[in-house]
Amino acid sequence: MMKKSAHGKPVMIANGNSVLLDNVSPFSEKTIQDLVFENPLCLPISDIDESYNPIVPVCKELRTGAGEIDILMVTPNGNLLIIETKLWKNPGSRREVVGQILDYAKELSMWSYSDLEREINKNLGTKGNQLYNVARKSYKDVVLSETDFVDAVSRNLRLGKFLLIVAGDGIREGAQNLVGFIRRAGNLNFSLAMVELPVFQGKNNELIVFPRTIVKTVEVEKINIDVPEGFRVVSGKKEITGNNKKHERAVFFEGFWRDFVGQLRLDDPEQVLPKATRMSNTYISPGGEYNNGCWISCSFIASDRKVVVYFKFEESPRGFSHKQFLSIYKDEIKEELGDGVKWSWDEKKYEGFSISKNIDDVFSNKNRRVIISFFNKWLNKFVNTVRPRLKKVL
């Protein structure tokens, strides 16, 4: 008879000696819960969605109308994580855990920030904005301002945008039944991951955790669905498979631009923000309205392994008129932007300027933060340079 698991025991090699590490079992669900809460690095967040790094534990057993959430975590950017810990020896767990965590997500999507703040304070016996205090205490150098943090969390609650993680001692079944449960939360914008947390004991009684992400993320319509490798999701009459590169890219771009726009803060409060698209680029019109004769675009150029921010004029009489007007300030603009910006203003009739950054893999989660930071900096700088001058003619 073949064994169900393809994973062997880890081997500790020291001083030329090899020792098989023993699996620590059985676990209680409370033990798994405490392990994850006290050691959040046990969760392979970078394998799931790099935009949710770093994570900060907030509380356990958060009471909701759908039951108690095992663990609530947050990021310094105001992203929320709902974590459910389970033993998989219980057949009921394998059938119900996915539906259970989706019910939690649906419940939280009906909450306001005040609702969340109230329940956290009741849980912890605290007062004030404890969710923000926890995030600031752990990551004071990168956390958003309190106002922006509250706005971000409120938006994520309203959209149902959460990272849902089911963590267990050994995930064998349940992932294959994922699709049926997904339909229960049709209008949420969540990501769902299933994580196996086998724990082994060393010779000195130290615990060694080998986290494994069991599924990969695929997005269907407004839903991020984690589907076991080799399976497929059917949405209406359209089938989507993990091998459809075009679809995967569209899913990536939509998720990236949604996260980018969600955290974007420009110096100019009147500048209309870009839209989340399913394309390799998004753009804004620095005049305050769309299609106003010129635009600033953030773009992926995967074939050249780089990302670009560029300013360009519309190929129309209006675009040409705007360029003629801004040409009065051409030297000032060039000086403000600095030497790192490529100046193509004089090369073609509708060209402006751009700046690019080389990225070894533009689709890798490890580069997500770098790309967002690059887009934030240069989109803001281009707006600050062009918009005040452009407003004089619009």
C-alpha distance (Angstrom), angle and dihedral (degrees) to the residues before:
residue distance angle dihedral
M1 . . .
M2 3.80 . .
K3 3.78 119.3 .
K4 3.79 117.9 -115.8
S5 3.80 95.9 -132.3
A6 3.78 123.9 70.3
H7 3.81 91.9 -166.3
G8 3.78 119.9 97.1
K9 3.79 127.6 -157.5
P10 3.81 116.5 -81.1
V11 3.78 116.4 -107.4
M12 3.81 123.0 -136.4
I13 3.81 111.3 -149.9
A14 3.81 117.8 -167.4
N15 3.79 131.6 154.8
G16 3.79 90.8 -6.6
N17 3.80 93.5 -54.4
S18 3.81 124.8 116.3
V19 3.79 121.7 -150.6
L20 3.80 127.5 -178.5
L21 3.79 110.9 -132.6
D22 3.79 117.1 -130.1
N23 3.78 121.1 -123.9
V24 3.79 112.7 -119.0
S25 3.78 108.3 -129.9
P26 2.89 155.6 -159.7
F27 3.78 98.8 30.5
S28 3.77 125.5 -169.9
E29 3.79 118.1 -133.7
K30 3.82 87.7 -118.1
T31 3.81 89.7 56.8
I32 3.81 91.7 52.0
Q33 3.79 90.2 46.4
D34 3.81 93.0 52.1
L35 3.80 91.8 44.3
V36 3.81 92.9 54.5
F37 3.81 95.4 41.0
E38 3.80 94.4 49.4
N39 3.81 94.1 39.1
P40 3.83 108.2 34.5
L41 3.80 90.4 169.7
C42 3.81 85.1 76.7
L43 3.80 86.8 79.4
P44 3.84 112.7 81.1
I45 3.81 93.9 -137.2
S46 3.81 93.7 161.3
D47 3.81 89.1 58.9
I48 3.80 90.9 52.1
D49 3.81 107.6 36.7
E50 3.80 122.1 -22.4
S51 3.81 91.1 -158.4
Y52 3.83 87.8 73.2
N53 3.80 93.4 61.9
P54 3.00 126.9 144.1
I55 3.80 106.2 33.3
V56 3.80 128.7 -161.3
P57 3.83 123.2 -159.0
V58 3.81 110.8 -127.9
C59 3.79 108.9 174.9
K60 3.79 146.2 -33.5
E61 3.81 128.9 -123.7
L62 3.81 94.9 18.9
R63 3.78 106.8 -171.1
T64 3.82 117.6 -125.7
G65 3.78 135.4 162.0
A66 3.82 88.0 -100.2
G67 3.80 95.6 50.5
E68 3.79 136.1 -82.3
I69 3.80 119.6 -39.3
D70 3.80 108.5 -134.0
I71 3.81 94.6 -142.6
L72 3.80 134.0 1.7
M73 3.79 118.6 -162.8
V74 3.80 133.5 176.3
T75 3.81 137.9 -164.5
P76 3.82 126.7 -134.1
N77 3.82 86.9 -107.1
G78 3.80 93.0 58.4
N79 3.82 99.0 -101.9
L80 3.80 114.5 146.6
L81 3.81 129.7 -139.9
I82 3.80 125.5 -162.1
I83 3.80 113.0 -161.8
E84 3.78 126.4 -168.8
T85 3.81 119.2 -170.3
K86 3.81 119.9 -155.9
L87 3.76 144.2 171.8
W88 3.78 108.8 -131.2
K89 3.79 98.2 -152.1
N90 3.79 88.2 83.5
P91 3.84 109.8 84.5
G92 3.80 89.5 -152.0
S93 3.78 89.7 59.6
R94 3.76 92.4 54.7
R95 3.80 91.8 51.7
E96 3.78 100.9 39.7
V97 3.78 111.5 29.2
V98 3.80 96.6 85.3
G99 3.79 92.4 49.0
Q100 3.78 89.5 46.9
I101 3.79 95.8 55.0
L102 3.81 90.5 45.8
D103 3.80 88.8 55.0
Y104 3.80 89.0 54.6
A105 3.80 90.1 51.6
K106 3.80 92.0 49.3
E107 3.79 90.4 50.1
L108 3.81 94.1 49.9
S109 3.80 90.9 48.1
M110 3.82 87.3 66.2
W111 3.81 92.9 52.7
S112 3.78 128.1 95.9
Y113 3.78 122.1 -142.0
S114 3.81 88.0 -100.6
D115 3.81 90.2 55.5
L116 3.79 91.1 52.0
E117 3.81 92.3 45.1
R118 3.81 91.4 50.3
E119 3.81 94.6 50.4
I120 3.81 93.1 45.6
N121 3.81 90.8 51.5
K122 3.81 90.7 48.2
N123 3.80 89.5 50.0
L124 3.81 96.1 47.4
G125 3.80 99.4 31.8
T126 3.79 90.7 -121.4
K127 3.80 137.6 126.1
G128 3.78 134.4 -139.1
N129 3.78 129.0 24.6
Q130 3.79 95.7 -24.4
L131 3.81 95.0 162.5
Y132 3.79 90.2 61.0
N133 3.80 92.4 40.7
V134 3.81 91.0 56.0
A135 3.81 92.5 49.4
R136 3.81 92.8 46.0
K137 3.79 93.6 47.6
S138 3.80 91.7 54.8
Y139 3.82 99.6 38.4
K140 3.79 108.9 16.1
D141 3.82 92.6 155.6
V142 3.81 96.2 57.6
V143 3.80 105.8 25.3
L144 3.80 117.2 114.3
S145 3.78 120.6 -110.0
E146 3.79 111.5 -84.3
T147 3.80 92.8 -105.9
D148 3.81 93.6 49.4
F149 3.81 91.0 43.9
V150 3.81 92.1 53.8
D151 3.81 90.1 46.9
A152 3.81 91.7 50.4
V153 3.80 94.3 48.5
S154 3.81 91.2 45.3
R155 3.79 90.9 52.0
N156 3.80 92.3 48.5
L157 3.80 90.8 50.1
R158 3.79 91.5 49.7
L159 3.81 93.0 48.6
G160 3.78 94.8 41.5
K161 3.81 88.2 -122.9
F162 3.79 106.6 163.0
L163 3.77 139.4 138.4
L164 3.80 106.5 -124.5
I165 3.79 116.9 -161.4
V166 3.78 127.0 -173.9
A167 3.80 108.5 -163.7
G168 3.79 122.5 -171.9
D169 3.76 144.3 159.0
G170 3.81 93.7 -106.8
I171 3.79 124.0 -4.0
R172 3.79 109.9 -152.4
E173 3.79 106.7 145.0
G174 3.77 133.6 17.5
A175 3.79 99.7 61.8
Q176 3.78 89.6 79.8
N177 3.81 89.6 56.2
L178 3.78 93.3 51.1
V179 3.78 99.2 109.6
G180 3.79 95.3 61.7
F181 3.78 91.8 55.8
I182 3.81 94.1 45.4
R183 3.80 90.7 68.3
R184 3.80 88.3 65.6
A185 3.82 90.8 69.9
G186 3.78 101.8 38.9
N187 3.81 100.1 155.3
L188 3.79 101.6 44.1
N189 3.80 125.7 104.2
F190 3.77 99.2 -142.3
S191 3.78 137.2 141.2
L192 3.79 117.8 -140.9
A193 3.80 126.3 -159.8
M194 3.77 132.6 177.7
V195 3.79 114.6 -149.0
E196 3.77 128.5 -168.7
L197 3.81 115.5 -149.6
P198 3.81 110.0 -167.4
V199 3.80 109.6 -178.8
F200 3.79 124.2 -156.1
Q201 3.77 132.3 -170.7
G202 3.78 124.0 -130.9
K203 3.78 126.0 -145.3
N204 3.80 90.7 -95.3
N205 3.83 91.2 51.4
E206 3.79 93.0 -104.0
L207 3.81 115.5 146.7
I208 3.80 119.7 -122.6
V209 3.81 118.5 -164.9
F210 3.82 122.7 -159.1
P211 3.82 106.2 -168.9
R212 3.80 116.1 -160.1
T213 3.79 125.7 -168.9
I214 3.78 104.1 -142.0
V215 3.81 100.9 -168.1
K216 3.81 140.5 36.3
T217 3.78 127.2 -131.6
V218 3.80 123.7 -107.2
E219 3.79 122.1 170.9
V220 3.78 122.3 -140.4
E221 3.79 117.8 -171.9
K222 3.83 104.0 -47.8
I223 3.78 94.9 -18.7
N224 3.79 129.7 90.5
I225 3.79 107.2 -147.6
D226 3.77 126.9 -172.0
V227 3.78 107.9 -141.9
P228 3.82 125.5 -173.0
E229 3.77 111.4 -109.8
G230 3.79 110.2 -91.4
F231 3.81 94.6 25.5
R232 3.79 127.4 101.1
V233 3.78 138.4 -147.7
V234 3.79 123.4 -131.0
S235 3.81 115.8 -152.5
G236 3.80 112.6 -176.3
K237 3.79 107.3 -53.1
K238 3.77 95.0 -25.8
E239 3.77 123.1 90.4
I240 3.78 121.2 -153.3
T241 3.77 122.0 -164.2
G242 3.77 132.5 -171.7
N243 3.81 89.5 -118.0
N244 3.79 94.6 63.3
K245 3.79 99.7 103.2
K246 3.77 94.1 -176.7
H247 3.77 91.7 55.2
E248 3.80 92.1 44.1
R249 3.79 90.7 53.8
A250 3.81 91.7 48.7
V251 3.80 89.4 50.6
F252 3.80 90.9 48.7
F253 3.80 93.8 49.9
E254 3.80 94.4 46.3
G255 3.79 91.4 50.5
F256 3.79 93.2 44.3
W257 3.80 95.8 48.4
R258 3.80 91.7 44.9
D259 3.80 90.5 54.7
F260 3.80 92.1 42.1
V261 3.80 94.7 51.4
G262 3.81 90.5 43.4
Q263 3.79 93.0 60.0
L264 3.82 98.7 32.7
R265 3.80 115.0 121.3
L266 3.82 116.4 179.6
D267 3.79 124.1 -166.4
D268 3.80 90.1 -127.9
P269 3.84 106.3 70.8
E270 3.82 92.7 -164.8
Q271 3.80 95.6 56.8
V272 3.80 110.8 111.3
L273 3.81 109.5 -123.3
P274 3.81 123.2 -125.0
K275 3.78 123.1 -100.2
A276 3.79 126.6 -114.0
T277 3.81 106.3 -109.7
R278 3.79 135.7 179.3
M279 3.80 90.0 -126.8
S280 3.80 132.0 91.8
N281 3.79 91.8 -101.4
T282 3.78 143.6 39.5
Y283 3.79 128.4 -167.1
I284 3.78 147.7 -167.3
S285 3.79 132.4 -150.8
P286 3.81 108.2 -129.6
G287 3.81 91.5 -151.6
G288 3.80 90.4 69.6
E289 3.80 98.7 -107.8
Y290 3.79 131.1 75.2
N291 3.83 118.7 -100.5
N292 3.78 94.7 15.4
G293 3.79 95.8 148.6
C294 3.80 101.3 -80.7
W295 3.76 140.1 36.5
I296 3.78 145.3 -166.6
S297 3.78 113.9 -133.6
C298 3.80 135.1 -166.7
S299 3.78 109.0 -153.3
F300 3.80 143.7 178.0
I301 3.80 116.5 -138.7
A302 3.79 99.2 -173.0
S303 3.81 95.5 173.1
D304 3.81 90.0 61.1
R305 3.81 93.7 38.1
K306 3.77 94.5 -122.2
V307 3.79 144.9 103.4
V308 3.79 123.7 -135.1
V309 3.79 140.8 -161.8
Y310 3.80 112.9 -161.7
F311 3.79 141.0 172.3
K312 3.78 117.1 -144.9
F313 3.80 140.0 164.5
E314 3.78 127.0 -120.2
E315 3.81 112.7 -105.1
S316 3.79 93.9 -117.8
P317 3.82 139.1 91.1
R318 3.79 88.2 -92.9
G319 3.79 92.2 52.7
F320 3.79 91.6 47.7
S321 3.81 90.2 49.2
H322 3.80 91.4 52.6
K323 3.78 91.2 50.2
Q324 3.78 91.6 50.8
F325 3.79 90.3 52.5
L326 3.82 95.1 46.2
S327 3.80 90.1 47.6
I328 3.79 86.2 77.0
Y329 3.82 86.7 68.3
K330 3.78 96.1 36.6
D331 3.80 96.9 116.4
E332 3.81 92.4 45.3
I333 3.80 91.5 50.3
K334 3.78 92.3 48.5
E335 3.79 91.8 50.7
E336 3.82 93.3 47.6
L337 3.79 92.9 51.0
G338 3.80 94.7 50.7
D339 3.78 135.1 -145.8
G340 3.81 96.8 -58.7
V341 3.80 93.0 70.3
K342 3.80 118.7 90.3
W343 3.81 108.6 -126.1
S344 3.80 113.2 -149.3
W345 3.80 96.8 153.5
D346 3.79 94.4 115.3
E347 3.82 97.5 39.9
K348 3.80 101.0 72.0
K349 3.79 136.0 14.8
Y350 3.80 97.2 -109.9
E351 3.80 101.6 27.4
G352 3.80 124.8 114.1
F353 3.79 124.5 166.0
S354 3.79 141.5 -59.8
I355 3.76 145.8 -175.0
S356 3.80 127.9 -151.0
K357 3.78 138.8 -168.3
N358 3.79 126.1 -154.1
I359 3.81 114.2 -125.3
D360 3.81 121.6 -176.8
D361 3.82 92.2 -144.0
V362 3.79 117.0 8.4
F363 3.82 92.1 -167.7
S364 3.81 96.8 52.1
N365 3.80 117.8 109.8
K366 3.79 89.7 -138.1
N367 3.82 89.2 67.4
R368 3.80 97.3 43.1
R369 3.80 96.0 96.0
V370 3.79 93.0 46.1
I371 3.80 91.6 52.2
I372 3.81 93.5 46.7
S373 3.80 90.6 48.9
F374 3.81 90.8 50.1
F375 3.81 92.5 49.3
N376 3.82 91.4 45.9
K377 3.79 93.6 52.6
W378 3.78 99.9 45.0
L379 3.78 99.5 36.1
N380 3.80 88.1 54.1
K381 3.81 92.4 45.9
F382 3.81 93.7 48.5
V383 3.82 90.5 49.3
N384 3.80 91.9 48.9
T385 3.79 90.3 50.3
V386 3.81 101.3 43.6
R387 3.79 107.4 27.7
P388 3.85 100.7 63.6
R389 3.79 90.6 51.5
L390 3.78 95.2 41.3
K391 3.81 91.7 52.6
K392 3.79 88.9 65.4
V393 3.79 91.0 68.1
L394 3.82 101.2 34.6
